Amino acid sequence: MGGKVSFKHRPIRRLGLLVSVLVLANACGDGEISAGGARLGPEASDPDGGVSSCGVCGDGEVCSSGTCVNAPTGTPYGHVVPADVGVTIGVGVAAPVPTAPYTGPNPVTASNTTIENVVVNGCLKIGNGSPIDNITIRNVIVNCNSHFALHLYNATNILVEYSHINNLSDGKVVYMENAWGAEFRKNEIQGGQDYFFSAEVVGDITVTDSYMHSNVGGCEAHADGFQWWPARNNGFFHITGNYFDPNNPQIGFTGVLFAGDEGQTVLMENNFIPLWGYYPIRWYGAGNKFTFRYNVYDQQYRTLLTTTSTTPCVANPAGVVLYEPRSEEIGGVYRCNRYEDGSFVEQQYISATAPLTHDITDCPTYP
């Protein structure tokens, strides 16, 4: 099948508006999630500095920028695995593995564009300063060896699915700069120093059912799965069903998530958290609202937490905190997170700075 670039209209995409109201909660603030009639996570500020409230959201919905939208949980503790590549995720699933080279514009500057079934030999930039909207990237291989394998620049409503985005350099795989309303689903994300890096105003981002692996860099690399610095996220991040694997014994200083600015509202659930650094989940800044639930930590952490590590760059037990908000002003929700053997993460290995209790009441059944 040859490569294709098409131009078409696609309705503005959100996380999915849930019309029926099943179980009602108290009024939810921006970034809050209704679950069983309870609110998960406190209110977050809107872009103008006030509190954006949706009123009453239905069970399983989240308030995002003043609108109640569906925040699907998927299967608790359910995530993709590396063997899913080429079967249910990545290239060759939605269509045959692409071989035709991409010959379209780069950077892409026209809204309502679909790029599919091609190989980009180099990096791909969506937007060049002027606003760009409604872009689909499907069944595409990007082979980059420079700063940003996929650069979203002043872009809105982006869908990237069934693709393989690879950066051979120590740059970023996906760099989002003033990006809003982007959905990444069923992709293979490879290489780079960071898988996802956000700058300026970024929000309403979903990353689901993807395999992210093989970071580039040594001990001094500030390598992260997600890094938000210096980004002000006034929308919502939903990270679910993913499998992280730095696959690099020299990666040990940072971790899966490093959030370093204010105003970020994140739901992170059903992910596999690998052996990765002193603080696999770490975030700073006032106004951040995190819900971290139903995630599975690499079983190797149980050994690391009780013995001296011999792995290069990986911390010794006294330095490891599995979930670390670095401010007493913030806490969030930490609920029903386990190791691979099904046991719960111990209280002493979370939140060395901010008071936070691991809620293990009424947890879903572990597979």
C-alpha positions, -999 to +999 in steps of 0.1 A: +000+000+000+014+034-010+018+063+013-010+089+014-014+125+026-050+136+026-069+167+037-103+163+053-124+176+081-126+157+114-147+169+143-129+184+172-119+154+195-121+154+232-117+126+257-153+116+248-184+133+262-205+111+284-241+121+279-259+099+305-254+106+341-252+074+361-241+082+397-239+118+407-210+133+427-207+167+443-197+194+419-163+185+404-136+210+397-114+211+367-094+179+365-115+160+391-129+126+384-162+113+397-160+077+410-188+060+429-202+094+437-169+106+452-145+132+439-110+120+431-085+149+432-091+185+442-101+214+421-076+229+397-074+264+384-086+274+349-063+294+325-076+327+339-067+318+374-102+311+387-118+278+396-134+261+367-163+240+379-185+217+357-212+214+383-223+178+386-204+152+365-215+116+360-197+085+374-164+080+356-163+115+341-137+141+345-141+179+345-118+193+318-118+230+310-153+234+323-167+204+304-176+169+318-158+143+297-155+106+300-122+094+316-122+056+308-103+034+332-099+004+310-092-028+329-077-022+363-040-032+362-044-040+325-016-027+302+000-036+270+032-057+268+062-057+244+048-088+226+018-067+215+039-047+190+028-056+155-002-076+169-024-050+185-002-019+187+023-002+164+027-003+127+013-032+107-019-035+127-042-009+111-026-015+077+004-033+063+038-022+076+046+009+055+076+011+032+067+041+010+087+072+019+069+103+030+071+130+004+046+155+018+053+189+034+075+190+065+067+210+085+030+203+080+012+236+080-023+228+066-051+219+090-073+189+084-044+167+072-040+129+074-006+113+071-007+075+069+011+044+057+045+061+051+080+061+064+094+095+075+132+094+071+140+122+095+119+141+120+084+153+116+071+187+126+034+195+129+029+233+127+054+260+121+042+288+143+007+296+130-021+276+146-028+242+130-057+220+138-071+185+131-042+163+122-041+125+120-010+103+119-017+066+114+005+036+106+036+058+102+072+051+110+093+081+120+131+075+120+147+106+135+183+113+147+179+149+159+162+170+185+125+161+182+112+130+164+076+144+164+072+181+172+037+195+178+040+233+176+010+255+182-012+225+173-046+213+184-067+182+180-040+157+170-044+119+167-014+097+165-022+059+164-007+026+153+027+042+146+063+038+155+080+071+165+118+066+170+146+090+180+181+076+177+195+107+194+194+119+230+167+145+221+129+141+226+107+115+209+075+136+212+079+174+219+047+193+226+050+231+224+017+249+229-003+217+220-038+211+230-061+181+225-037+154+214-044+117+216-017+091+213-030+055+212-015+021+204+019+033+194+055+022+198+076+051+212+113+045+211+146+061+220+154+097+229+162+111+263+125+117+270+095+100+255+072+130+259+083+165+267+059+194+272+067+231+270+046+263+272+008+256+275-001+220+270-032+201+280-060+177+272-035+150+263-042+112+264-015+086+260-030+050+260-020+014+253+015+022+241+049+006+245+077+031+253+112+018+255+150+021+250+159+056+262+192+070+250+218+084+275+240+075+304+242+083+341+241+120+336+212+120+313+180+135+327+159+108+310+122+106+317+092+090+303+072+122+307+087+155+315+067+187+320+091+215+325+084+244+320+048+237+309+016+251+324-010+224+318-044+239+322-062+209+308-060+172+317-034+144+311-047+108+310-019+082+309-033+047+309-025+011+299+011+018+289+043-003+293+075+016+301+109+000+297+140+022+295+159-010+286+192+008+294+211-001+326+227+034+326+193+050+330+188+055+367+188+091+377+152+101+369+120+081+361+087+075+343+073+109+352+089+142+362+065+171+364+081+204+374+057+232+370+023+243+383-013+237+371-010+201+360-039+177+364-030+141+357-048+107+359-022+079+356-036+044+358-031+008+347+005+013+337+036-009+341+062+010+360+097-004+353+129-003+374+138+033+367+157+056+390+155+071+424+119+084+420+100+066+392+071+091+398+082+126+409+065+159+407+069+195+420+050+227+421+019+242+436-014+235+420-006+201+406-034+175+410-025+139+405-045+106+407-022+076+405-041+043+407-041+006+396-005+007+384+019-022+385+056-017+397+084-039+384+089-068+409+126-058+410+117-029+432+110-053+460+146-065+459+160-031+454+142-017+484+157-043+507+192-049+493+221-028+480+218-023+443+246-034+419+229-019+389+248+011+375+232+044+383+203+028+402+198+041+437+204+022+469+174+015+491+177+045+514+172+068+484+143+051+466+108+066+469+083+050+445+059+080+444+073+114+454+054+147+454+081+172+464+060+198+481+040+199+512+013+219+494+003+190+471-006+154+476-031+138+453-046+104+452-025+073+455-047+042+453-044+004+449-009+003+433+008-031+434+040-050+425+039-077+399+032-104+425+000-086+435+012-072+468+006-036+476+033-009+476+043-003+512+034+031+528+071+038+537+081+039+501+058+067+490+057+104+497+089+113+516+079+149+516+042+155+514+017+136+536+000+110+515-017+077+524-018+047+501-055+039+499-059+001+496-095-002+505-120-019+481-093-023+454-101-041+421-092-078+418-056-083+406-053-105+375 
